[in-house]
Amino acid sequence: MDEQPIRVMVVDDHPMWRDAVERDLQVAGFDVVGVAANGAEALARFRAVRPQVLVLDLQIPAPNGVEVTAEVLRHDPSARVLILSASGEQADVLEAVKAGATGYLVKSASREELLDAVRRVAAGDTVFTPGLAGLVLGEYRRLSEPTAAQDGFPELTERETEVLKMVAKGLSYRQIAERLVLSHRTVQNHVQNTLRKLQMHNRVELTRYAIERGLDDADA
């Protein structure tokens, strides 16, 4: 049975850019179920078309991209938000991640990088333009409590902790599977078991948990 194409919505207030992203996604086989030019349109159409991935510019007419991200995920926690912005400023990246964005690309990214990022965030991965991940990890380390760095792993196995460390470093399931010489499905099972034990719902929450405890610093 053929897999259903990933349902994507594109939000950007620049018509030429929005049309180009929509066209690239459609040519690559994605199902573009909606487009919007501002935050109000984005929220209204999101509820109507229920995309799996929202490709979203930050600097859009109100509500802005950060506010849209937070509201979308309140409405549908299973949705994935990929920010595609002209800004690579640390403050913008952090605001987007704190609002719940699963990925952040700057608009200088190639077509192939965008398509790969949409596929990865749809699969539950976190994706950042190279260089931005380090900014986010560094800021979370700075903000996290030093005393909480290595505590609070309720009944995680050694393998689950090992996988969690790699999740904190931003590795995809496929990369983790290759490093640990495991199947992709086994890695997914370890992540699902960890989510259940920690009473979390998705990989974004798990990544935050791991970063706050300094696991991205640990050798993996």
C-alpha positions as CSV (number, residue, x, y, z in Angstrom):
1,M,0.0,0.0,0.0
2,D,1.4,3.4,-1.0
3,E,2.2,5.8,1.8
4,Q,0.0,8.9,2.0
5,P,2.0,12.1,1.1
6,I,2.9,14.4,3.9
7,R,0.3,17.2,4.3
8,V,2.0,20.6,4.4
9,M,0.9,24.2,4.8
10,V,3.0,27.2,3.8
11,V,2.8,30.6,5.5
12,D,4.7,33.5,4.2
13,D,3.7,37.1,3.4
14,H,5.9,37.3,0.3
15,P,3.9,35.9,-2.6
16,M,6.9,35.0,-4.8
17,W,8.6,33.2,-2.0
18,R,5.5,31.5,-0.8
19,D,4.6,30.3,-4.4
20,A,8.2,29.0,-4.9
21,V,8.1,27.0,-1.7
22,E,4.7,25.6,-2.5
23,R,5.8,24.6,-6.0
24,D,9.0,22.9,-4.7
25,L,7.0,20.9,-2.2
26,Q,4.4,19.9,-4.7
27,V,7.0,18.8,-7.3
28,A,8.7,16.7,-4.6
29,G,5.4,14.9,-3.9
30,F,4.2,16.6,-0.8
31,D,0.5,17.4,-0.4
32,V,0.3,21.2,0.0
33,V,-3.1,21.5,1.7
34,G,-3.1,25.3,2.3
35,V,-1.2,28.5,2.1
36,A,-1.5,31.8,4.1
37,A,0.0,35.3,4.0
38,N,-0.5,36.3,7.6
39,G,-1.0,34.9,11.1
40,A,-4.8,35.3,11.2
41,E,-5.1,33.4,7.9
42,A,-2.7,30.8,9.0
43,L,-4.6,30.0,12.2
44,A,-8.0,29.9,10.4
45,R,-6.8,27.7,7.6
46,F,-4.7,25.4,9.8
47,R,-7.9,24.4,11.7
48,A,-9.6,23.7,8.4
49,V,-7.0,21.7,6.6
50,R,-5.1,20.1,9.5
51,P,-1.6,19.8,7.9
52,Q,1.1,17.5,9.5
53,V,3.8,20.1,8.9
54,L,3.5,23.9,9.0
55,V,6.3,25.7,7.1
56,L,6.2,29.1,8.7
57,D,7.9,32.4,8.3
58,L,8.5,34.3,11.6
59,Q,8.1,37.9,10.3
60,I,4.4,37.8,9.2
61,P,1.6,40.2,9.8
62,A,0.0,39.6,13.3
63,P,-0.1,37.3,14.9
64,N,3.6,36.7,14.2
65,G,5.3,33.3,13.6
66,V,6.1,32.6,17.3
67,E,2.5,33.3,18.3
68,V,1.2,31.2,15.5
69,T,3.5,28.3,16.5
70,A,2.2,28.4,20.1
71,E,-1.4,28.6,19.1
72,V,-1.2,25.8,16.5
73,L,0.4,23.5,19.0
74,R,-2.2,24.3,21.6
75,H,-4.8,23.4,19.0
76,D,-3.1,20.3,17.7
77,P,-0.1,19.0,19.7
78,S,0.7,16.4,17.1
79,A,1.4,19.1,14.4
80,R,5.0,19.9,13.5
81,V,6.2,23.5,12.9
82,L,9.2,24.2,10.7
83,I,10.3,27.8,10.8
84,L,11.7,29.1,7.5
85,S,13.0,32.6,8.2
86,A,15.4,35.2,6.8
87,S,16.6,35.7,10.4
88,G,19.3,33.5,12.0
89,E,19.4,35.6,15.1
90,Q,19.7,33.6,18.3
91,A,16.8,35.4,20.0
92,D,14.5,34.5,17.1
93,V,15.6,30.9,17.1
94,L,15.1,30.5,20.8
95,E,11.7,32.1,20.8
96,A,10.6,29.8,18.1
97,V,11.9,26.7,19.9
98,K,10.3,27.8,23.2
99,A,7.0,28.2,21.4
100,G,7.3,24.6,20.2
101,A,8.9,24.7,16.7
102,T,10.4,21.4,15.7
103,G,12.9,22.9,13.2
104,Y,14.4,26.1,12.1
105,L,15.9,26.9,8.7
106,V,17.2,30.2,7.3
107,K,16.0,31.1,3.9
108,S,19.5,30.6,2.4
109,A,18.9,26.9,2.8
110,S,18.8,24.9,-0.5
111,R,15.7,23.4,-2.0
112,E,17.1,19.9,-1.0
113,E,17.7,21.0,2.6
114,L,14.1,22.3,2.9
115,L,12.6,19.1,1.5
116,D,14.7,17.0,3.7
117,A,13.8,19.1,6.7
118,V,10.0,18.8,6.0
119,R,10.4,15.0,5.8
120,R,12.4,14.8,9.0
121,V,10.2,17.0,11.1
122,A,7.2,15.0,9.9
123,A,8.9,11.9,11.2
124,G,9.5,13.5,14.6
125,D,13.1,14.7,14.2
126,T,14.3,18.1,15.2
127,V,16.1,20.0,12.4
128,F,18.2,23.2,12.5
129,T,20.3,25.1,9.9
130,P,23.9,24.1,10.7
131,G,25.2,26.4,13.4
132,L,21.8,27.3,14.9
133,A,21.6,24.0,16.9
134,G,24.7,25.0,18.8
135,L,23.1,28.3,19.8
136,V,20.0,26.6,21.1
137,L,21.9,23.9,23.0
138,G,24.2,26.5,24.5
139,E,21.3,28.7,25.7
140,Y,19.4,25.8,27.2
141,R,22.6,24.7,29.1
142,R,23.0,28.2,30.4
143,L,19.4,28.4,31.6
144,S,19.2,24.9,33.1
145,E,19.8,24.3,36.8
146,P,23.3,22.9,37.4
147,T,21.9,20.7,40.2
148,A,19.5,19.1,37.7
149,A,22.2,18.2,35.2
150,Q,22.3,14.4,35.8
151,D,19.3,13.5,37.9
152,G,15.8,12.4,37.2
153,F,16.0,9.4,34.9
154,P,13.0,7.3,36.1
155,E,13.9,3.7,35.3
156,L,15.5,4.3,32.0
157,T,17.7,1.5,30.7
158,E,21.3,2.0,29.7
159,R,20.3,1.8,26.1
160,E,17.4,4.3,26.5
161,T,19.7,6.7,28.2
162,E,22.3,6.3,25.4
163,V,19.6,7.0,22.8
164,L,18.3,10.0,24.8
165,K,21.9,11.5,24.7
166,M,21.9,11.3,21.0
167,V,18.4,12.8,20.7
168,A,19.8,15.7,22.8
169,K,22.6,16.2,20.2
170,G,20.0,16.5,17.5
171,L,20.7,13.2,15.7
172,S,18.0,11.8,13.5
173,Y,16.6,8.3,14.2
174,R,18.5,7.0,11.2
175,Q,21.8,8.5,12.4
176,I,21.2,7.0,15.9
177,A,20.5,3.6,14.4
178,E,23.7,3.7,12.4
179,R,25.8,4.7,15.3
180,L,24.4,2.1,17.7
181,V,24.1,-0.6,14.9
182,L,20.4,-0.9,15.5
183,S,17.4,-1.0,13.3
184,H,15.4,2.2,12.7
185,R,12.4,0.6,14.3
186,T,14.4,-0.4,17.4
187,V,15.5,3.2,17.9
188,Q,11.9,4.4,17.6
189,N,10.8,1.8,20.2
190,H,13.5,3.0,22.6
191,V,12.3,6.6,22.1
192,Q,8.6,5.6,22.6
193,N,9.5,3.7,25.8
194,T,11.4,6.7,27.1
195,L,8.5,9.1,26.3
196,R,6.1,6.8,28.2
197,K,8.3,6.5,31.2
198,L,8.9,10.3,31.3
199,Q,5.2,10.9,30.6
200,M,6.0,13.1,27.6
201,H,4.2,13.2,24.3
202,N,6.7,13.9,21.5
203,R,10.4,14.2,20.6
204,V,10.4,18.0,21.1
205,E,9.5,17.6,24.8
206,L,12.1,14.8,25.1
207,T,14.8,17.0,23.5
208,R,14.1,19.8,25.9
209,Y,14.2,17.4,28.8
210,A,17.6,16.0,27.7
211,I,19.1,19.4,27.0
212,E,18.0,20.9,30.3
213,R,19.9,18.0,32.0
214,G,23.1,18.6,30.0
215,L,22.9,15.3,28.1
216,D,23.9,17.0,24.9
217,D,27.3,17.4,26.6
218,A,27.7,13.8,27.4
219,D,29.8,11.5,25.2
220,A,27.5,9.3,23.1
